[in-house]
Amino acid sequence: MIAAEETSASMKKRTTLLALVLLVTCNLMVFGSDWRYVFWDLDQHPEILAGFVPTYISMGTGYDGLHLIEGRTTEIQMLAGGGYVQRKLWQNPLTGEQITDDPLVFDVMRFDWRLKFSQGFLASPVPGKDLLTFFLGYDGGYNQTVDSMVVGQQRKNNSTQAIKTIDNWFSGYSSSQSNNHYYPDMGKILFTVLFTGVKFDMMDDKGTTQDGVSSELKASWSPSALNNTLKEGTADYYSLTSNTVLGKTLYVLTNAKGRNTFSIALVDRVNLNWTDGNAVPAFAQGPVSLGRKVRGFNTWSYNTQFTVVNNFDVRFCGPEPIIKGIFPRVNLFFDAGYGCGKYFNSTFTGSNFLSSVGVQATLCFFDFIDLGIQYAYLFTGQNFVHYGDSLVFGATFFLDF
C-alpha cells in the first residue's frame, strides 16, 4: 500500500512538472518574438476510443535569437511530453526468436524531454532555409511498465489466448521480467540518449505541395553507464539512420486568396537504419522496426539490426476553405522494405521482405498531424495482429515524411 502511494505521489510530481514546463513554454512563445512553437511527437492507445485520440503528446519551444552566424539559423529547442500508451512485443524471452502469436501486451506510463542545439550553414535555394544544419542534443525519459488495461480479454491476433499480466506472460516461458535479456527496459527506467547529425535541405514543403530534396544523417548513443539509475530497466545501444525524401508537385490550383484548391504531389522516401547493442530497449526498437516503417504492419515486429525501406506516395490535397494549413488529403502509397541481421538482444538471425499498397484519407492540421483512416493491402509478410488478413484497416495520426 505504501509503495502504491509513493508511486502515485511520484506520478503526480512528474505530471505537475511537465505541466509547468509546457505552461512556461507557452508563455515564452506568446511574449518572445525569438521563440516559436515546436511539435515533437504523439501516440495513441488502441484501447482508448479505438486509438482515434492521442494519449501521448510532446512539444515545446525553439529559441533562435543567438545568431552565431549572420544570416543563418542558430536554435536551441526545449521539448517535453508525456502520456499513456500500449506496447506489443514479438520476441520469445528465452531465445529472442520472433513470435507471431500471443505477444507480450502491456501499457507504459511515458515521459520524455529533449534539449537540442542546431546551427545552419550556407543558404538553401529555398528561401528562409539553411542548406546544411548540424545538430546535437540530449534525450531523457522515464518509462514505467504496467499490466495492460484489458488483461483477461481477447484481442484479435494469431491466438485465441486472453491478454495476460506481465508476470504471467513471462511465467509461461519459465522466465521473468527482471531476469531476461530480450526485454531490457521492463519495470522502471530513467534513460539518456545522446545524438548528433546533419541535415541537407533543398525541400520546398508547403504541405499541399512538395518540391525538392532533403536528407538527414543521425547517430544516437545510449550507454549503460547512463541508464541504470533505478536498478530495474536498462539500455545500452547505438543507432545510425539515413533518411532521404524527394518531392515533386504535378499539379496545383489556388484560389484568389492564395490557398490551395486542389493539388497533386509525388513524394518518395528512402530510409536506412542500423541499430545494435547489448540492450536495445523497446522505446528504441519501435521507431526503427521494419514493421513500423512499412505501412500495414506492426510496430515492434520484424526487429532486425538492419532495415532499408522505400515509401512512395501520390498525395491529393483538397481545399483550405477557412484556415491555411488545414485541408483534407487522400494519399495513395506503395511501401517496400527489407530487414536482416540479428533480432534485437539475441543471437537469432533472420531476413524479411515486406511490401504493401494502400490509401490514407486524412484531415491535415498544418505540418504535424494527419488525422484519419488507412487501408493497406499486404503483398508480402504478415500483420501479426490481423494474422492471415491481406487487407488491414487502422487509424493514422501523421505522415512520417
C-alpha positions as CSV (number, residue, x, y, z in Angstrom):
1,M,0.0,0.0,0.0
2,I,2.9,2.4,0.9
3,A,4.6,1.5,-2.4
4,A,1.4,2.3,-4.3
5,E,1.0,5.6,-2.5
6,E,4.7,6.5,-3.3
7,T,4.2,5.6,-7.0
8,S,1.0,7.8,-7.1
9,A,2.8,10.7,-5.5
10,S,5.8,10.3,-7.8
11,M,3.5,10.3,-10.8
12,K,1.7,13.5,-9.6
13,K,5.1,15.2,-9.2
14,R,6.1,14.3,-12.7
15,T,2.8,15.3,-14.2
16,T,2.9,18.7,-12.3
17,L,6.5,19.3,-13.5
18,L,5.5,18.6,-17.1
19,A,2.5,20.9,-16.9
20,L,4.7,23.7,-15.6
21,V,7.3,23.2,-18.4
22,L,4.5,23.4,-21.0
23,L,3.0,26.5,-19.3
24,V,6.3,28.3,-19.3
25,T,6.9,27.3,-22.9
26,C,3.5,28.7,-24.0
27,N,4.2,32.0,-22.2
28,L,7.6,32.3,-23.8
29,M,6.2,31.7,-27.2
30,V,3.5,34.4,-26.7
31,F,5.7,37.1,-25.3
32,G,9.0,36.5,-27.1
33,S,9.5,37.1,-30.8
34,D,12.6,34.8,-31.0
35,W,10.6,31.9,-29.6
36,R,8.5,29.5,-31.7
37,Y,6.3,26.5,-31.1
38,V,7.8,23.1,-31.9
39,F,5.7,19.9,-32.2
40,W,7.7,16.8,-31.3
41,D,5.6,13.6,-31.3
42,L,2.3,12.0,-30.4
43,D,1.0,8.4,-29.9
44,Q,-2.3,6.7,-29.2
45,H,-3.5,3.7,-27.1
46,P,-5.6,1.3,-29.2
47,E,-7.9,0.5,-26.3
48,I,-8.9,4.1,-25.7
49,L,-11.6,5.2,-28.1
50,A,-10.2,2.6,-30.6
51,G,-6.9,4.6,-31.0
52,F,-8.6,7.6,-32.6
53,V,-7.4,10.1,-29.9
54,P,-3.9,10.9,-28.8
55,T,-2.9,9.6,-25.4
56,Y,0.7,10.8,-25.6
57,I,1.9,14.2,-26.9
58,S,5.2,16.1,-26.7
59,M,6.0,19.6,-27.7
60,G,7.9,22.6,-26.7
61,T,9.7,25.7,-27.9
62,G,12.6,26.8,-30.0
63,Y,14.8,29.9,-29.4
64,D,16.6,31.3,-32.5
65,G,17.8,34.7,-31.1
66,L,21.5,33.8,-30.8
67,H,22.6,34.4,-34.5
68,L,26.1,32.9,-34.2
69,I,26.5,33.1,-38.0
70,E,25.0,36.1,-39.8
71,G,22.0,35.1,-41.9
72,R,22.0,31.5,-40.7
73,T,19.8,30.0,-38.0
74,T,21.1,29.1,-34.6
75,E,18.5,27.4,-32.5
76,I,18.0,25.8,-29.1
77,Q,15.0,23.6,-28.6
78,M,13.5,22.6,-25.2
79,L,10.8,19.9,-25.6
80,A,8.8,17.7,-23.2
81,G,5.8,15.4,-23.2
82,G,4.1,12.5,-21.6
83,G,1.2,10.1,-21.7
84,Y,-0.1,6.5,-21.6
85,V,0.5,4.1,-24.4
86,Q,0.4,0.4,-25.3
87,R,3.2,-1.8,-26.5
88,K,3.2,-5.3,-28.1
89,L,6.5,-7.1,-28.2
90,W,7.0,-10.1,-30.5
91,Q,10.1,-12.0,-29.2
92,N,10.5,-15.2,-27.3
93,P,12.0,-14.2,-24.0
94,L,14.1,-17.4,-23.9
95,T,15.6,-17.3,-27.4
96,G,15.0,-13.9,-28.8
97,E,13.3,-15.5,-31.8
98,Q,10.4,-13.7,-33.4
99,I,7.0,-15.0,-32.5
100,T,3.8,-14.5,-34.4
101,D,1.1,-15.1,-31.8
102,D,0.5,-14.4,-28.1
103,P,2.7,-11.3,-27.9
104,L,3.6,-9.6,-24.6
105,V,1.0,-6.8,-24.3
106,F,1.4,-4.2,-21.7
107,D,0.9,-0.4,-21.0
108,V,3.5,2.2,-20.4
109,M,3.4,5.5,-18.5
110,R,5.8,7.5,-20.6
111,F,7.6,10.9,-20.1
112,D,10.2,12.4,-22.4
113,W,12.2,15.5,-22.6
114,R,14.8,16.9,-25.1
115,L,17.4,19.6,-25.3
116,K,18.7,20.2,-28.8
117,F,21.2,22.7,-30.4
118,S,21.4,23.2,-34.1
119,Q,23.4,25.5,-36.4
120,G,22.8,26.3,-40.0
121,F,25.4,26.8,-42.7
122,L,25.1,28.1,-46.3
123,A,21.9,29.3,-47.9
124,S,19.4,26.8,-49.4
125,P,17.8,27.6,-52.8
126,V,14.5,27.5,-50.8
127,P,14.0,31.0,-49.2
128,G,14.3,31.1,-45.5
129,K,16.1,27.8,-45.1
130,D,19.7,26.7,-44.4
131,L,21.3,24.3,-46.9
132,L,23.2,22.4,-44.1
133,T,22.2,22.1,-40.5
134,F,24.4,20.4,-37.9
135,F,22.7,19.4,-34.7
136,L,23.4,17.7,-31.4
137,G,21.3,17.0,-28.3
138,Y,20.2,15.0,-25.4
139,D,17.0,13.0,-24.9
140,G,15.9,11.9,-21.5
141,G,12.9,10.0,-20.4
142,Y,11.1,7.9,-17.7
143,N,9.1,4.8,-18.6
144,Q,7.2,2.6,-16.2
145,T,5.6,-0.6,-17.5
146,V,2.2,-1.7,-16.1
147,D,-0.2,-4.5,-16.9
148,S,-2.5,-3.9,-19.9
149,M,-5.8,-2.3,-19.1
150,V,-7.5,-5.2,-20.9
151,V,-5.9,-8.1,-19.0
152,G,-8.2,-11.2,-19.3
153,Q,-9.8,-10.1,-22.5
154,Q,-9.2,-11.5,-26.0
155,R,-7.9,-9.3,-28.8
156,K,-7.6,-10.3,-32.5
157,N,-4.3,-11.8,-33.4
158,N,-3.0,-15.2,-34.3
159,S,-4.0,-16.7,-31.0
160,T,-7.2,-17.5,-29.0
161,Q,-5.5,-16.7,-25.7
162,A,-6.6,-13.8,-23.5
163,I,-4.2,-11.0,-22.7
164,K,-2.0,-11.9,-19.7
165,T,-0.4,-9.9,-16.9
166,I,3.3,-9.2,-17.5
167,D,4.3,-11.7,-14.8
168,N,2.0,-14.4,-16.1
169,W,3.3,-13.9,-19.7
170,F,6.9,-14.4,-18.7
171,S,6.0,-17.3,-16.4
172,G,4.6,-19.1,-19.5
173,Y,8.2,-19.2,-20.8
174,S,9.7,-20.0,-17.4
175,S,11.2,-16.5,-17.3
176,S,10.6,-13.2,-15.5
177,Q,10.6,-9.5,-16.5
178,S,13.5,-8.9,-14.2
179,N,15.6,-11.8,-15.4
180,N,15.7,-11.9,-19.2
181,H,18.0,-10.5,-21.8
182,Y,15.5,-9.7,-24.6
183,Y,13.2,-7.1,-22.8
184,P,15.8,-4.9,-21.1
185,D,13.6,-1.9,-20.2
186,M,10.8,-3.7,-18.3
187,G,9.8,-2.2,-15.0
188,K,11.1,1.4,-14.5
189,I,13.8,3.1,-16.5
190,L,15.2,6.6,-16.4
191,F,17.2,6.8,-19.6
192,T,19.6,9.1,-21.5
193,V,20.2,9.2,-25.3
194,L,22.9,11.4,-26.9
195,F,22.5,12.2,-30.6
196,T,24.1,14.2,-33.4
197,G,23.7,14.6,-37.1
198,V,23.5,16.8,-40.2
199,K,20.6,17.7,-42.5
200,F,20.8,18.8,-46.1
201,D,17.7,20.7,-47.1
202,M,16.5,21.8,-50.5
203,M,12.9,20.8,-49.9
204,D,10.2,23.4,-50.5
205,D,7.4,21.9,-48.5
206,K,4.1,23.9,-48.2
207,G,2.0,21.0,-47.0
208,T,-0.2,20.9,-50.1
209,T,2.9,20.9,-52.4
210,Q,6.4,19.4,-52.1
211,D,9.3,20.1,-54.4
212,G,13.0,19.3,-53.9
213,V,15.1,17.0,-51.8
214,S,16.1,16.8,-48.1
215,S,18.4,14.2,-46.4
216,E,19.4,13.6,-42.9
217,L,22.1,11.5,-41.2
218,K,21.7,10.9,-37.5
219,A,23.7,8.9,-34.9
220,S,22.3,8.1,-31.4
221,W,24.1,6.5,-28.5
222,S,22.7,5.4,-25.1
223,P,25.4,3.8,-22.9
224,S,24.6,1.6,-20.0
225,A,26.5,3.8,-17.6
226,L,23.8,6.5,-18.0
227,N,20.8,4.2,-17.8
228,N,21.0,2.1,-14.6
229,T,19.9,4.8,-12.1
230,L,16.7,2.9,-11.0
231,K,18.3,-0.6,-11.0
232,E,15.4,-2.0,-12.9
233,G,15.3,-1.4,-16.7
234,T,18.4,-0.7,-18.7
235,A,19.6,0.5,-22.1
236,D,22.9,0.1,-23.9
237,Y,22.7,0.6,-27.7
238,Y,23.6,2.8,-30.7
239,S,21.6,3.7,-33.8
240,L,22.6,5.1,-37.2
241,T,19.9,6.4,-39.6
242,S,19.8,7.9,-43.1
243,N,16.6,9.4,-44.2
244,T,16.2,11.0,-47.7
245,V,12.9,12.5,-49.1
246,L,12.2,13.7,-52.6
247,G,9.1,15.6,-53.7
248,K,7.6,16.8,-57.0
249,T,4.4,18.7,-57.4
250,L,2.4,17.6,-60.5
251,Y,-0.5,20.0,-60.3
252,V,-1.7,22.9,-58.2
253,L,-4.7,25.1,-58.3
254,T,-5.1,28.0,-55.8
255,N,-7.9,30.4,-55.1
256,A,-7.8,34.2,-55.1
257,K,-6.6,34.2,-51.5
258,G,-3.6,32.1,-52.4
259,R,-5.0,29.0,-50.6
260,N,-4.9,25.5,-52.1
261,T,-8.0,24.4,-54.0
262,F,-6.5,21.1,-55.3
263,S,-3.0,19.8,-55.8
264,I,-1.2,16.5,-56.6
265,A,2.3,15.7,-55.5
266,L,4.7,12.7,-55.7
267,V,6.8,12.1,-52.6
268,D,9.4,9.3,-52.1
269,R,11.4,8.4,-49.0
270,V,14.4,6.1,-48.7
271,N,15.2,5.2,-45.0
272,L,18.2,3.1,-43.9
273,N,18.9,2.1,-40.3
274,W,21.4,0.1,-38.3
275,T,20.7,-0.4,-34.6
276,D,22.7,-2.7,-32.2
277,G,23.9,-3.0,-28.7
278,N,23.9,-5.2,-25.6
279,A,20.5,-4.0,-24.5
280,V,18.3,-2.3,-27.1
281,P,15.2,-1.2,-25.2
282,A,11.6,-1.3,-26.6
283,F,11.4,2.5,-26.8
284,A,14.3,2.4,-29.3
285,Q,13.1,-0.7,-31.2
286,G,9.7,0.8,-32.1
287,P,10.8,3.6,-34.4
288,V,13.4,1.5,-36.3
289,S,11.5,-1.8,-36.7
290,L,10.7,-2.9,-40.2
291,G,7.1,-3.5,-39.2
292,R,6.8,0.2,-38.1
293,K,8.2,1.7,-41.3
294,V,6.2,-0.4,-43.9
295,R,2.6,0.6,-43.6
296,G,0.1,-2.0,-42.7
297,F,2.4,-4.0,-40.4
298,N,3.0,-3.9,-36.6
299,T,5.4,-1.7,-34.7
300,W,8.0,-3.8,-32.8
301,S,7.7,-6.6,-35.3
302,Y,10.4,-7.8,-37.8
303,N,13.0,-6.3,-35.4
304,T,16.4,-6.9,-37.0
305,Q,19.6,-4.9,-36.8
306,F,19.5,-3.5,-40.4
307,T,16.5,-2.2,-42.3
308,V,16.1,-0.4,-45.6
309,V,12.7,0.9,-46.7
310,N,11.2,2.8,-49.6
311,N,7.9,4.7,-49.1
312,F,6.3,6.1,-52.2
313,D,3.2,8.4,-52.1
314,V,0.8,10.1,-54.5
315,R,-0.8,12.8,-52.5
316,F,-4.1,14.5,-53.4
317,C,-4.7,17.6,-51.3
318,G,-8.1,19.3,-51.2
319,P,-9.1,22.9,-50.4
320,E,-8.1,25.1,-47.5
321,P,-11.6,26.7,-47.0
322,I,-11.1,28.5,-43.7
323,I,-7.6,28.4,-42.4
324,K,-4.4,28.0,-44.5
325,G,-2.7,24.7,-43.5
326,I,-5.9,22.8,-42.6
327,F,-7.1,20.7,-45.5
328,P,-8.3,17.1,-46.5
329,R,-5.7,14.8,-48.1
330,V,-6.0,11.4,-49.8
331,N,-2.7,9.6,-50.0
332,L,-2.1,6.5,-52.2
333,F,1.0,4.7,-51.1
334,F,3.3,1.8,-52.0
335,D,5.9,0.6,-49.5
336,A,8.7,-2.0,-49.7
337,G,11.2,-2.8,-47.1
338,Y,14.0,-5.4,-46.3
339,G,15.5,-6.2,-42.9
340,C,18.2,-8.6,-41.9
341,G,20.7,-9.5,-39.2
342,K,20.2,-10.4,-35.6
343,Y,16.9,-9.8,-33.8
344,F,17.5,-7.3,-31.1
345,N,19.3,-8.5,-28.0
346,S,19.6,-12.1,-29.4
347,T,21.8,-14.4,-31.4
348,F,18.9,-15.4,-33.6
349,T,19.1,-14.1,-37.1
350,G,16.6,-13.6,-39.9
351,S,15.7,-11.7,-43.0
352,N,12.4,-10.3,-44.1
353,F,10.9,-8.6,-47.1
354,L,7.7,-6.6,-46.6
355,S,5.6,-4.8,-49.1
356,S,2.2,-3.1,-49.1
357,V,-0.1,-0.8,-51.1
358,G,-2.9,1.3,-49.7
359,V,-4.8,4.5,-49.2
360,Q,-5.0,7.1,-46.4
361,A,-7.8,9.6,-46.0
362,T,-6.9,12.2,-43.5
363,L,-7.6,15.8,-42.4
364,C,-4.3,17.6,-42.2
365,F,-3.6,20.1,-39.4
366,F,-0.7,22.3,-40.5
367,D,2.6,20.4,-40.8
368,F,2.3,17.9,-38.0
369,I,-1.0,16.0,-37.7
370,D,-2.8,14.0,-40.3
371,L,-5.8,12.5,-38.5
372,G,-7.7,9.8,-40.5
373,I,-8.0,6.2,-41.5
374,Q,-5.8,3.9,-43.5
375,Y,-6.4,0.7,-45.5
376,A,-3.3,-1.3,-46.5
377,Y,-3.1,-4.4,-48.8
378,L,-0.2,-6.6,-47.8
379,F,1.6,-8.2,-50.8
380,T,4.3,-10.0,-48.7
381,G,4.7,-10.6,-45.0
382,Q,2.1,-10.9,-42.2
383,N,0.4,-8.4,-39.9
384,F,0.6,-10.4,-36.6
385,V,-2.5,-8.7,-35.1
386,H,-4.6,-9.4,-38.2
387,Y,-2.8,-12.6,-39.0
388,G,-3.9,-14.1,-42.3
389,D,-5.6,-10.9,-43.4
390,S,-4.3,-9.3,-46.6
391,L,-6.4,-6.1,-46.1
392,V,-5.6,-4.2,-42.8
393,F,-7.5,-1.2,-41.5
394,G,-6.3,1.3,-38.9
395,A,-6.2,4.8,-37.6
396,T,-3.4,7.2,-38.6
397,F,-2.2,10.4,-37.0
398,F,0.6,11.7,-39.1
399,L,2.8,11.1,-42.2
400,D,6.3,10.2,-41.3
401,F,8.0,12.0,-44.1
